[in-house]
Amino acid sequence: MFKKPLFILTVVAVIAISGIYMYSQSKSTDIKLTETTVLPTAENDLMNSSKSFEHILQMASSRVSKTLLDSIALLEKDIKSEDIKKQITAYKQIGDLWARSGNIICGGHYFIEKAKLSNAIGDWRFSAELMAYAADGAADSIARNYAIDNAILGFRNIIALDSSDIDAKVQLAVCLIDGKNNVMEGVTLLKQVEKLEPDHEFMNVTLGRLALISGQFDKAIPRLEHLIQKHPDNFEAYYYLSEAYKATGKKDKAIQCLEDAKKHFSKMPEAEKQIEELIQNIKKS
């Protein structure tokens, strides 16, 4: 996976954690109590998934207070209720508790279980995006794979409910490429999106990054240049374009690209500082 600048991950982390809080304060408005369209899970996958979650739960439980565990134990009683709405509420509350404790993948598990019951696009999207974010920072390989698999499950279910959801297709593609090394299926999805929405921001960033990684600079540079024209505040586009220029020996252009990026982060001192460090590294190279 192509390494991203640290401050990008920091910004994403703030957004993700804020999203958990905002989500926990709002009520779902698109609950569909139905079992249709939820994609099935193979028996062997279910067994492996169950063992993986036991491992994740054990790790998470060792890092939190007994008070939190007691609160979760009380809520778990509602999961066994015959009242589906009560189960949905319990899954959400347990997910909130785990996520707020910093155990995001453990919390994500319960949000996924909530989505399986509600089968609401909003629930699938929240849980899938949370798992995708958590996977990127997971140090434990079992937890990372579990998070990626569940993110993929979530995005696939969004598409099953709404085949026109372009964002879900792009996010699914990224999970397949970066999380499962399934480049062929991922790129196929991205190309489908490109036909429908050629200026889609995240799709172009991803295809630009892939072209850069594979050394196809003649494809990466014009794509990223065009993306910056359309989305001048997208730092990843500047960063990858700078890397492409640097790889082709155009150090002056690489530096100018980052200087242009820095203008958009004048109110973020830490980000501006890290961009300046990238500039100095290029000058020294």
Residue pairs with C-beta under 8 A, 6 or more apart in sequence:
1 178
2 209
2 212
2 213
2 240
4 236
4 239
5 235
5 239
5 274
5 275
5 278
6 274
7 268
7 270
7 271
7 274
8 235
8 236
8 239
9 136
9 137
10 270
11 271
12 133
12 136
13 133
13 137
16 104
16 129
16 130
16 133
19 126
19 129
19 130
20 96
20 99
20 100
20 104
20 107
20 130
23 126
24 92
24 96
28 118
28 120
28 122
28 123
29 122
30 120
30 121
30 122
31 88
31 118
31 120
31 123
32 118
32 119
32 120
33 84
33 85
33 117
33 118
33 119
34 119
35 119
36 119
37 119
37 157
37 160
37 161
38 116
38 119
38 157
38 160
39 153
39 156
39 157
39 160
41 49
41 153
45 149
49 146
49 149
52 142
52 143
52 145
52 146
53 109
53 146
55 142
55 143
56 105
56 106
56 109
56 140
56 142
56 143
56 146
57 106
57 109
59 140
59 143
60 98
60 101
60 103
60 106
61 69
63 101
63 102
63 103
64 101
64 103
68 97
68 101
71 97
72 94
72 97
72 98
75 90
75 93
75 94
75 97
76 90
76 94
77 90
78 86
78 87
78 89
78 90
79 87
79 90
79 91
79 94
81 87
81 90
84 117
87 117
88 114
88 117
88 118
91 110
91 111
91 113
91 114
91 117
92 110
92 111
92 114
94 107
94 110
95 107
95 108
95 109
95 110
95 111
95 114
96 107
97 107
98 104
98 106
98 107
98 109
98 110
99 106
99 107
99 108
99 111
99 130
100 107
101 107
104 130
104 133
104 134
105 131
105 134
105 135
105 138
105 143
105 146
105 147
107 130
108 127
108 130
108 131
108 134
108 147
108 150
109 146
109 150
111 123
111 126
111 127
111 130
112 127
112 131
112 150
112 153
112 154
114 123
114 127
115 123
115 124
115 126
115 127
115 154
115 157
119 157
119 161
121 158
121 161
121 162
121 165
124 154
124 155
124 157
124 158
124 161
125 154
125 158
125 168
127 150
127 154
128 150
128 151
128 152
128 153
128 154
128 155
128 157
128 158
128 168
128 171
129 151
129 154
129 171
131 147
131 148
131 150
131 151
131 154
132 147
132 148
132 151
132 171
132 174
132 175
132 179
134 147
135 144
135 147
135 148
135 151
135 175
135 179
138 144
138 147
144 179
145 179
148 175
148 179
148 180
151 171
151 175
151 179
152 172
152 175
152 176
152 179
152 180
155 168
155 169
155 171
155 172
155 175
156 172
158 165
158 168
159 165
159 168
159 169
159 172
162 168
166 193
166 196
166 197
166 200
166 203
167 202
169 189
169 190
169 192
169 193
170 189
170 190
170 193
170 200
170 202
170 203
170 206
171 202
172 186
172 189
173 185
173 186
173 187
173 189
173 190
173 193
173 203
173 206
174 186
174 202
174 206
175 186
176 182
176 183
176 185
176 186
176 189
177 183
177 186
177 187
177 206
177 210
183 210
187 207
187 210
190 203
190 206
190 207
193 200
193 203
194 200
194 203
194 207
197 203
199 230
201 227
201 230
201 231
201 234
204 223
204 224
204 226
204 227
204 237
205 227
205 234
205 236
205 237
205 240
207 223
208 220
208 223
208 224
208 227
208 237
208 240
208 241
209 220
209 236
209 240
211 217
211 219
211 220
211 223
212 220
212 240
212 243
212 244
212 247
215 247
217 244
217 247
217 248
220 240
220 241
220 244
221 241
221 244
221 245
221 248
224 237
224 240
224 241
224 244
225 241
227 234
227 237
228 234
228 237
228 238
228 241
228 260
231 237
232 264
233 264
235 261
235 264
235 265
235 271
235 275
238 257
238 258
238 260
238 261
239 258
239 261
239 278
241 257
242 254
242 255
242 257
242 258
242 261
242 278
242 282
243 254
245 251
245 253
245 254
245 257
246 254
246 282
246 285
251 282
251 283
251 285
254 282
255 279
255 282
255 283
258 275
258 278
258 279
258 282
259 279
261 275
262 272
262 275
262 276
262 279
265 271
265 272
265 275
266 272
